[in-house]
Amino acid sequence: MENKNITERLAQFVADSRMEDFPTEVIEAGKKCLLDWIGVAFGGMKDPSVKIMIDLMKEMGGKGQASLLGYGVKTNVLNAALINGTMSHALDYDDAHSGSRSHPSAPLIPAVLSVAEWRRQSGSEWIAAFIAGFEVSTRIGLILGKSYYESGWHATSILGRFGAAAGAGRLLRLNERQLATAFGLAATQAGGLRRVFGTMGKPFHAGKAAMDGILSASLSQRGFTAPEDVLDGKPSFLDMFFREGESIQTVEGLGKDWQVLKDCFKPYAACLLTHPLMDGLIWIKNQYPIYPHLIEEVHLEVAPLCLSVTDNPSPKDGLEGKFSLYFCAAVAMLHGQGKNSLFTDEGVQDPLVKDLMGKIKARANPALKETEANVKVRLKNGTEFSRDVSFPKGDPRNPLTFDEIEEKFRDLVEPLLPKKRMDQLVEMIHGLESLQDVGKLMKLCRFTRSRAG
């Protein structure tokens, strides 16, 4: 790869990806991503945004090629990726990659599941496509840096199209030149604003990125043209988002320094930026018998971006609550946990929650990283409890185990699937490399009528 540019190197990496060449820990990380994704997708399947999309799909029609997770309904590959991607990001409970500030799996897994089911491909092929897509999207994110995100772009939407195009392209067996063209098509469709956070627009980003990635790969396969050097030629895609003077990371270490091993899994169903403060407050709550009426004030020191994104003292509903550090802090302090069942419209209006939110004071500390927070709880009698968090639970330096992800999966899926079906899904994902047809996995992901509600 010595003389190849960035676009060519990424394309060659995807074309050459084979599961047999991946380290065991990389394959296991991919399985964790899939189990976590299925759980959060089931959790989001009844979100109003998903119901709107399904109604539209039924009206528009679509050839039955790939399944909508849970529903057992088939539509065309593009629609399935769109709806499944939206579904999996509706709770904002899906995995995240801090280095690229993105949610890689939410756009990528729907794309590669839809194509693999359609083409009746194996679990090992799926793993190769997923890892290739994950590494491409996060690598481009590392190259872009963080200034574009801070300017208001949504990284998951921007980067997700590249990951989905890479994963779908790998399953469609595109050659290097076709993959480079697919990247060009992904680039010209890229978009997504942080301004929509707290609305249906955010999960829509993930679904649309999944759909556009498949579209990019499929068009390229058929001879559709686009620049084959979109990450390198002038002006390049990177120039559109890159701030002059910001250092650019390269693709050095591609296929050796695995970004999937740096993925974060969320134990709390809220914006990842709130996890350090929630982690600290949950630790205090679980260590000491603190009753809400005894609290005088809660002081939070967080990274500047956390305050910028989540400084909403008056969320109107559960979705906005996920992006309100005040609500997230109140949930953590009241319940000592952050499960999705706590982020409800009713919870936001709870008088006890509102009272505690009014006692929370937050400030940005430029010295803190995005995985860090300093929290302090002061009682009315003057007693103080504090906790400094360097990296919260779920961070790759403080990881969730497969068993812990399985517990999260079961908590989200139990209302819709019987225990035997959940057991079968977990067992199938454990042995994913021996699965001959990914469609069998999707068949297990159908809820029974008695549990459909």
Buried (B, 14 or more C-beta within 10 A) or exposed (E): EEEBBBBBBBBBBBBBBEBEEBEEEBBBBBBBBBBBBBBBBBBBBBBEBBEBBBEEBEEEEBEEBBBBBBBBBBBBBBBBBBBBBBBBBBBBBBBBBBBBBBBBBBBBBBBBBBBBBBBEBBBBBBBBBBBBBBBBBBBBBBBBBBBBBBEEBBBBBBBBBBBBBBBBBBBBEBBBEBBBBBBBBBBBBBBBEBEBBBBBBBBBBBBBBBBBBBBBBBBBBEEBEBBBBBBBBEEBBBEEBBEEEEEEEEBEEBBEEBBBEBBBBBBBBBBBBBBBBBBBBBBBBEEEEBEEEEBEBBBBBBBBBBBEBBBBEEBEBBBBBBBBBBBBBBBBBBBBBBBBEBBBEEBBEBEEBBEBBEBBEBEBBEEBEBBBBBBBBBBEEEEEBEBEBBBBBBBBEBBBEBEBBBBBBBBBBBEBBBEEBBEBBBEBBBEBBEBEBBBBBBEBBBBEEEEEE
